[in-house]
Amino acid sequence: MRRLVALSVLVCAPTFACDAPGPGFERLESERFVLWMATQPAPVEVGAEFSVDAVLCPKTTAKAAKFDAIRFDAWMPAHRHGMNARPSLKPLGADHWRAEGFRFHMPGRWQFTVDVDTAGGRERLTHDLVLE
């Protein structure tokens, strides 16, 4: 069963210039957004709990870049299943969140998905991580 963590937010303008917020952050990009994400701790180990720090930045201040909700999830595409854990999401400041309680219970290719809901539809950003 796939589980989603959601938080409703409204962004009027980017709060930083879309540069990496720190070391270890990976850049994900969609048509209207840039998302920086990093796992804590890194690297992720099989069976160990971890969190994801994320910063979302609209590429423009236009109305189309505003969003209503953001959701974090992870699953194994080859196995067609998600995690056994249910992460929680908490805001850390403007456009910055921490999703806690991730646990990848088996080795293989996992895929993070971040859905950003806007008035114009949903944009999905993904990032793959292989655990051995």
Number of C-alpha atoms within 10 A of each C-alpha: 9 13 16 17 17 18 14 10 14 13 17 13 16 17 14 14 10 17 12 15 16 10 7 14 18 15 17 16 18 14 11 15 21 18 23 22 24 20 19 15 12 11 12 18 16 14 12 12 17 19 20 21 19 24 23 23 26 26 18 14 13 11 13 14 21 24 22 14 16 22 18 23 21 24 21 20 13 9 10 9 13 19 19 14 15 16 22 16 20 14 14 12 9 15 19 18 19 22 22 20 15 22 20 23 15 14 13 16 16 22 17 17 17 22 18 22 18 17 11 11 9 14 17 16 19 16 15 14 14 11 14 9
